[in-house]
Amino acid sequence: MKLLHLADLHLGKRVNGFDLLEDQRAVLAQVLALCEEHGVQAVALAGDIYDTPVPPAGAVLLLDWFLSELCARGVAVLAVSGNHDSAERLDYAAGLLARQGVHIAGRFTGRVPVAVLADAAGPVEFCLLPFVRTAAVRHFLPDAAVTGYDTAVAAALAALPPRRPGVRRVLVAHQTVLAGKTPPACAGSESVAAALAPGREGPVIGMVEAVQAARFAENGGFDYVALGHIHRPQAVGSETVRYAGSLLSYSLDECAGGAAPQKSAVLADIAPGGVTVELLPLRPPHAMRRLTGPLAELTDPARVTGAQDYIWATLTDPTPQPDAMAALRAAYPNAMRLDYAPRAGAGGPGAPTAEALRQKSFAELFGGFFEQMQGRAMTAEEQTALQALQKEVGL
């Protein structure tokens, strides 16, 4: 069975005030073409289908169009909620949609729904694990030993029926997953807190605690694990446990090195004898790039290329230039951001870098904010209260 794995569509996303809905429609049209070209039988949408719990009307209509086009081509859909989605809204009309081959798992209700598809080689079970928090798993599975995200996901998967001999099995999930202690490579849209608060089970990425990839080998395992949440395409410990990455670049930080990384869809051929994986490129109508140099050089008509791209310009002029953004947008109408390269000695020796801030835990960041606001460090009692609140909300 040929499965096209997508994730992190973030329909309705705006970046620096720019509406990306038309870019998303253009890339989804490419996805439809890939389905036809490669004979795709099913599409997995591994969470963060929308960018916000209450998406704009245009985003809802875009998803309706995309699902309708897939159904018209006879392509089944396997979708789960992500941490950006409203699980309840995604569950609306799920029963009716399932009759059309669109299987959606929004809320976790104590069991992992299983959609069974079939090809010439027999049945394939698609296990749909929506984004879960520890509190939800504790509520629905009170007898499970849940201490964090890792054990919560393990408990949810343990409730699946035993794997049947000869039946292929695929998991679609939206969680932070890592192999061992190495965090996945982030694309700039997620924050990483490597220094953990007491009691945490693993690194926190985008405020979601980590799950060990070894969990997917338990209870009979899975032939393929289609993951969402991390925006850079990558395998996690195995070629068959993968993040598809986001549909588009959704943060200017992704182009910090010059140009944003290549986006792709994962084509997984799930055969009885094993799974083969191929990354199919997705080409956005507007690339996201960072340019560095003097304003006059960046806006020189002889040097301008890709004028419609999304641009982050860092000026190296020794002094601020008058109407710099207006001049930049005359050359690049979709310029998103303009800043200046720091001069020698600027910012002070103690100023933290963006990378240093990304390495701080939630407790460290909150502690620094508290100290700035209150003029003193947190007491031991206040730190204990903060940890209790974190645990209560599942952060």
Secondary structure as a PSIPRED ss2 file (coil, helix, strand):
# PSIPRED VFORMAT (PSIPRED V4.0)

   1 M C   1.000  0.000  0.000
   2 K E   0.000  0.000  1.000
   3 L E   0.000  0.000  1.000
   4 L E   0.000  0.000  1.000
   5 H E   0.000  0.000  1.000
   6 L E   0.000  0.000  1.000
   7 A C   1.000  0.000  0.000
   8 D C   1.000  0.000  0.000
   9 L C   1.000  0.000  0.000
  10 H C   1.000  0.000  0.000
  11 L E   0.000  0.000  1.000
  12 G C   1.000  0.000  0.000
  13 K C   1.000  0.000  0.000
  14 R E   0.000  0.000  1.000
  15 V E   0.000  0.000  1.000
  16 N C   1.000  0.000  0.000
  17 G C   1.000  0.000  0.000
  18 F E   0.000  0.000  1.000
  19 D E   0.000  0.000  1.000
  20 L C   1.000  0.000  0.000
  21 L H   0.000  1.000  0.000
  22 E H   0.000  1.000  0.000
  23 D H   0.000  1.000  0.000
  24 Q H   0.000  1.000  0.000
  25 R H   0.000  1.000  0.000
  26 A H   0.000  1.000  0.000
  27 V H   0.000  1.000  0.000
  28 L H   0.000  1.000  0.000
  29 A H   0.000  1.000  0.000
  30 Q H   0.000  1.000  0.000
  31 V H   0.000  1.000  0.000
  32 L H   0.000  1.000  0.000
  33 A H   0.000  1.000  0.000
  34 L H   0.000  1.000  0.000
  35 C H   0.000  1.000  0.000
  36 E H   0.000  1.000  0.000
  37 E H   0.000  1.000  0.000
  38 H H   0.000  1.000  0.000
  39 G C   1.000  0.000  0.000
  40 V C   1.000  0.000  0.000
  41 Q C   1.000  0.000  0.000
  42 A E   0.000  0.000  1.000
  43 V E   0.000  0.000  1.000
  44 A E   0.000  0.000  1.000
  45 L E   0.000  0.000  1.000
  46 A E   0.000  0.000  1.000
  47 G C   1.000  0.000  0.000
  48 D C   1.000  0.000  0.000
  49 I C   1.000  0.000  0.000
  50 Y E   0.000  0.000  1.000
  51 D C   1.000  0.000  0.000
  52 T C   1.000  0.000  0.000
  53 P C   1.000  0.000  0.000
  54 V C   1.000  0.000  0.000
  55 P C   1.000  0.000  0.000
  56 P C   1.000  0.000  0.000
  57 A H   0.000  1.000  0.000
  58 G H   0.000  1.000  0.000
  59 A H   0.000  1.000  0.000
  60 V H   0.000  1.000  0.000
  61 L H   0.000  1.000  0.000
  62 L H   0.000  1.000  0.000
  63 L H   0.000  1.000  0.000
  64 D H   0.000  1.000  0.000
  65 W H   0.000  1.000  0.000
  66 F H   0.000  1.000  0.000
  67 L H   0.000  1.000  0.000
  68 S H   0.000  1.000  0.000
  69 E H   0.000  1.000  0.000
  70 L H   0.000  1.000  0.000
  71 C H   0.000  1.000  0.000
  72 A H   0.000  1.000  0.000
  73 R C   1.000  0.000  0.000
  74 G C   1.000  0.000  0.000
  75 V C   1.000  0.000  0.000
  76 A E   0.000  0.000  1.000
  77 V E   0.000  0.000  1.000
  78 L E   0.000  0.000  1.000
  79 A E   0.000  0.000  1.000
  80 V E   0.000  0.000  1.000
  81 S C   1.000  0.000  0.000
  82 G C   1.000  0.000  0.000
  83 N C   1.000  0.000  0.000
  84 H C   1.000  0.000  0.000
  85 D C   1.000  0.000  0.000
  86 S C   1.000  0.000  0.000
  87 A H   0.000  1.000  0.000
  88 E H   0.000  1.000  0.000
  89 R H   0.000  1.000  0.000
  90 L H   0.000  1.000  0.000
  91 D C   1.000  0.000  0.000
  92 Y C   1.000  0.000  0.000
  93 A C   1.000  0.000  0.000
  94 A H   0.000  1.000  0.000
  95 G H   0.000  1.000  0.000
  96 L H   0.000  1.000  0.000
  97 L H   0.000  1.000  0.000
  98 A H   0.000  1.000  0.000
  99 R C   1.000  0.000  0.000
 100 Q C   1.000  0.000  0.000
 101 G C   1.000  0.000  0.000
 102 V E   0.000  0.000  1.000
 103 H E   0.000  0.000  1.000
 104 I E   0.000  0.000  1.000
 105 A E   0.000  0.000  1.000
 106 G C   1.000  0.000  0.000
 107 R C   1.000  0.000  0.000
 108 F C   1.000  0.000  0.000
 109 T C   1.000  0.000  0.000
 110 G C   1.000  0.000  0.000
 111 R C   1.000  0.000  0.000
 112 V C   1.000  0.000  0.000
 113 P C   1.000  0.000  0.000
 114 V E   0.000  0.000  1.000
 115 A E   0.000  0.000  1.000
 116 V E   0.000  0.000  1.000
 117 L E   0.000  0.000  1.000
 118 A E   0.000  0.000  1.000
 119 D E   0.000  0.000  1.000
 120 A C   1.000  0.000  0.000
 121 A C   1.000  0.000  0.000
 122 G E   0.000  0.000  1.000
 123 P E   0.000  0.000  1.000
 124 V E   0.000  0.000  1.000
 125 E E   0.000  0.000  1.000
 126 F E   0.000  0.000  1.000
 127 C E   0.000  0.000  1.000
 128 L E   0.000  0.000  1.000
 129 L E   0.000  0.000  1.000
 130 P C   1.000  0.000  0.000
 131 F C   1.000  0.000  0.000
 132 V C   1.000  0.000  0.000
 133 R C   1.000  0.000  0.000
 134 T H   0.000  1.000  0.000
 135 A H   0.000  1.000  0.000
 136 A H   0.000  1.000  0.000
 137 V H   0.000  1.000  0.000
 138 R H   0.000  1.000  0.000
 139 H H   0.000  1.000  0.000
 140 F H   0.000  1.000  0.000
 141 L C   1.000  0.000  0.000
 142 P C   1.000  0.000  0.000
 143 D C   1.000  0.000  0.000
 144 A C   1.000  0.000  0.000
 145 A C   1.000  0.000  0.000
 146 V C   1.000  0.000  0.000
 147 T C   1.000  0.000  0.000
 148 G C   1.000  0.000  0.000
 149 Y H   0.000  1.000  0.000
 150 D H   0.000  1.000  0.000
 151 T H   0.000  1.000  0.000
 152 A H   0.000  1.000  0.000
 153 V H   0.000  1.000  0.000
 154 A H   0.000  1.000  0.000
 155 A H   0.000  1.000  0.000
 156 A H   0.000  1.000  0.000
 157 L H   0.000  1.000  0.000
 158 A H   0.000  1.000  0.000
 159 A C   1.000  0.000  0.000
 160 L C   1.000  0.000  0.000
 161 P C   1.000  0.000  0.000
 162 P C   1.000  0.000  0.000
 163 R C   1.000  0.000  0.000
 164 R C   1.000  0.000  0.000
 165 P C   1.000  0.000  0.000
 166 G C   1.000  0.000  0.000
 167 V C   1.000  0.000  0.000
 168 R E   0.000  0.000  1.000
 169 R E   0.000  0.000  1.000
 170 V E   0.000  0.000  1.000
 171 L E   0.000  0.000  1.000
 172 V E   0.000  0.000  1.000
 173 A E   0.000  0.000  1.000
 174 H E   0.000  0.000  1.000
 175 Q C   1.000  0.000  0.000
 176 T E   0.000  0.000  1.000
 177 V E   0.000  0.000  1.000
 178 L E   0.000  0.000  1.000
 179 A E   0.000  0.000  1.000
 180 G C   1.000  0.000  0.000
 181 K C   1.000  0.000  0.000
 182 T E   0.000  0.000  1.000
 183 P C   1.000  0.000  0.000
 184 P C   1.000  0.000  0.000
 185 A C   1.000  0.000  0.000
 186 C C   1.000  0.000  0.000
 187 A C   1.000  0.000  0.000
 188 G C   1.000  0.000  0.000
 189 S C   1.000  0.000  0.000
 190 E C   1.000  0.000  0.000
 191 S C   1.000  0.000  0.000
 192 V E   0.000  0.000  1.000
 193 A E   0.000  0.000  1.000
 194 A C   1.000  0.000  0.000
 195 A C   1.000  0.000  0.000
 196 L C   1.000  0.000  0.000
 197 A C   1.000  0.000  0.000
 198 P C   1.000  0.000  0.000
 199 G C   1.000  0.000  0.000
 200 R C   1.000  0.000  0.000
 201 E C   1.000  0.000  0.000
 202 G C   1.000  0.000  0.000
 203 P C   1.000  0.000  0.000
 204 V E   0.000  0.000  1.000
 205 I E   0.000  0.000  1.000
 206 G C   1.000  0.000  0.000
 207 M C   1.000  0.000  0.000
 208 V E   0.000  0.000  1.000
 209 E E   0.000  0.000  1.000
 210 A E   0.000  0.000  1.000
 211 V E   0.000  0.000  1.000
 212 Q E   0.000  0.000  1.000
 213 A H   0.000  1.000  0.000
 214 A H   0.000  1.000  0.000
 215 R H   0.000  1.000  0.000
 216 F H   0.000  1.000  0.000
 217 A H   0.000  1.000  0.000
 218 E C   1.000  0.000  0.000
 219 N C   1.000  0.000  0.000
 220 G C   1.000  0.000  0.000
 221 G C   1.000  0.000  0.000
 222 F C   1.000  0.000  0.000
 223 D C   1.000  0.000  0.000
 224 Y E   0.000  0.000  1.000
 225 V E   0.000  0.000  1.000
 226 A E   0.000  0.000  1.000
 227 L E   0.000  0.000  1.000
 228 G E   0.000  0.000  1.000
 229 H C   1.000  0.000  0.000
 230 I C   1.000  0.000  0.000
 231 H C   1.000  0.000  0.000
 232 R C   1.000  0.000  0.000
 233 P C   1.000  0.000  0.000
 234 Q E   0.000  0.000  1.000
 235 A E   0.000  0.000  1.000
 236 V C   1.000  0.000  0.000
 237 G C   1.000  0.000  0.000
 238 S C   1.000  0.000  0.000
 239 E C   1.000  0.000  0.000
 240 T C   1.000  0.000  0.000
 241 V E   0.000  0.000  1.000
 242 R E   0.000  0.000  1.000
 243 Y E   0.000  0.000  1.000
 244 A C   1.000  0.000  0.000
 245 G C   1.000  0.000  0.000
 246 S C   1.000  0.000  0.000
 247 L C   1.000  0.000  0.000
 248 L C   1.000  0.000  0.000
 249 S C   1.000  0.000  0.000
 250 Y C   1.000  0.000  0.000
 251 S C   1.000  0.000  0.000
 252 L H   0.000  1.000  0.000
 253 D H   0.000  1.000  0.000
 254 E H   0.000  1.000  0.000
 255 C H   0.000  1.000  0.000
 256 A C   1.000  0.000  0.000
 257 G C   1.000  0.000  0.000
 258 G C   1.000  0.000  0.000
 259 A E   0.000  0.000  1.000
 260 A C   1.000  0.000  0.000
 261 P C   1.000  0.000  0.000
 262 Q C   1.000  0.000  0.000
 263 K E   0.000  0.000  1.000
 264 S E   0.000  0.000  1.000
 265 A E   0.000  0.000  1.000
 266 V E   0.000  0.000  1.000
 267 L E   0.000  0.000  1.000
 268 A E   0.000  0.000  1.000
 269 D E   0.000  0.000  1.000
 270 I E   0.000  0.000  1.000
 271 A E   0.000  0.000  1.000
 272 P C   1.000  0.000  0.000
 273 G C   1.000  0.000  0.000
 274 G E   0.000  0.000  1.000
 275 V E   0.000  0.000  1.000
 276 T E   0.000  0.000  1.000
 277 V E   0.000  0.000  1.000
 278 E E   0.000  0.000  1.000
 279 L E   0.000  0.000  1.000
 280 L E   0.000  0.000  1.000
 281 P E   0.000  0.000  1.000
 282 L E   0.000  0.000  1.000
 283 R C   1.000  0.000  0.000
 284 P C   1.000  0.000  0.000
 285 P C   1.000  0.000  0.000
 286 H C   1.000  0.000  0.000
 287 A C   1.000  0.000  0.000
 288 M E   0.000  0.000  1.000
 289 R E   0.000  0.000  1.000
 290 R E   0.000  0.000  1.000
 291 L E   0.000  0.000  1.000
 292 T E   0.000  0.000  1.000
 293 G E   0.000  0.000  1.000
 294 P C   1.000  0.000  0.000
 295 L H   0.000  1.000  0.000
 296 A H   0.000  1.000  0.000
 297 E H   0.000  1.000  0.000
 298 L H   0.000  1.000  0.000
 299 T C   1.000  0.000  0.000
 300 D C   1.000  0.000  0.000
 301 P C   1.000  0.000  0.000
 302 A C   1.000  0.000  0.000
 303 R C   1.000  0.000  0.000
 304 V C   1.000  0.000  0.000
 305 T C   1.000  0.000  0.000
 306 G C   1.000  0.000  0.000
 307 A C   1.000  0.000  0.000
 308 Q C   1.000  0.000  0.000
 309 D C   1.000  0.000  0.000
 310 Y E   0.000  0.000  1.000
 311 I E   0.000  0.000  1.000
 312 W E   0.000  0.000  1.000
 313 A E   0.000  0.000  1.000
 314 T E   0.000  0.000  1.000
 315 L E   0.000  0.000  1.000
 316 T C   1.000  0.000  0.000
 317 D C   1.000  0.000  0.000
 318 P C   1.000  0.000  0.000
 319 T C   1.000  0.000  0.000
 320 P C   1.000  0.000  0.000
 321 Q C   1.000  0.000  0.000
 322 P C   1.000  0.000  0.000
 323 D C   1.000  0.000  0.000
 324 A H   0.000  1.000  0.000
 325 M H   0.000  1.000  0.000
 326 A H   0.000  1.000  0.000
 327 A H   0.000  1.000  0.000
 328 L H   0.000  1.000  0.000
 329 R H   0.000  1.000  0.000
 330 A H   0.000  1.000  0.000
 331 A H   0.000  1.000  0.000
 332 Y C   1.000  0.000  0.000
 333 P C   1.000  0.000  0.000
 334 N C   1.000  0.000  0.000
 335 A E   0.000  0.000  1.000
 336 M E   0.000  0.000  1.000
 337 R E   0.000  0.000  1.000
 338 L E   0.000  0.000  1.000
 339 D E   0.000  0.000  1.000
 340 Y E   0.000  0.000  1.000
 341 A C   1.000  0.000  0.000
 342 P C   1.000  0.000  0.000
 343 R C   1.000  0.000  0.000
 344 A C   1.000  0.000  0.000
 345 G C   1.000  0.000  0.000
 346 A C   1.000  0.000  0.000
 347 G C   1.000  0.000  0.000
 348 G C   1.000  0.000  0.000
 349 P C   1.000  0.000  0.000
 350 G C   1.000  0.000  0.000
 351 A C   1.000  0.000  0.000
 352 P C   1.000  0.000  0.000
 353 T C   1.000  0.000  0.000
 354 A H   0.000  1.000  0.000
 355 E H   0.000  1.000  0.000
 356 A H   0.000  1.000  0.000
 357 L H   0.000  1.000  0.000
 358 R H   0.000  1.000  0.000
 359 Q C   1.000  0.000  0.000
 360 K C   1.000  0.000  0.000
 361 S C   1.000  0.000  0.000
 362 F H   0.000  1.000  0.000
 363 A H   0.000  1.000  0.000
 364 E H   0.000  1.000  0.000
 365 L H   0.000  1.000  0.000
 366 F H   0.000  1.000  0.000
 367 G H   0.000  1.000  0.000
 368 G H   0.000  1.000  0.000
 369 F H   0.000  1.000  0.000
 370 F H   0.000  1.000  0.000
 371 E H   0.000  1.000  0.000
 372 Q H   0.000  1.000  0.000
 373 M H   0.000  1.000  0.000
 374 Q H   0.000  1.000  0.000
 375 G C   1.000  0.000  0.000
 376 R C   1.000  0.000  0.000
 377 A C   1.000  0.000  0.000
 378 M C   1.000  0.000  0.000
 379 T C   1.000  0.000  0.000
 380 A H   0.000  1.000  0.000
 381 E H   0.000  1.000  0.000
 382 E H   0.000  1.000  0.000
 383 Q H   0.000  1.000  0.000
 384 T H   0.000  1.000  0.000
 385 A H   0.000  1.000  0.000
 386 L H   0.000  1.000  0.000
 387 Q H   0.000  1.000  0.000
 388 A H   0.000  1.000  0.000
 389 L H   0.000  1.000  0.000
 390 Q H   0.000  1.000  0.000
 391 K H   0.000  1.000  0.000
 392 E H   0.000  1.000  0.000
 393 V H   0.000  1.000  0.000
 394 G C   1.000  0.000  0.000
 395 L C   1.000  0.000  0.000
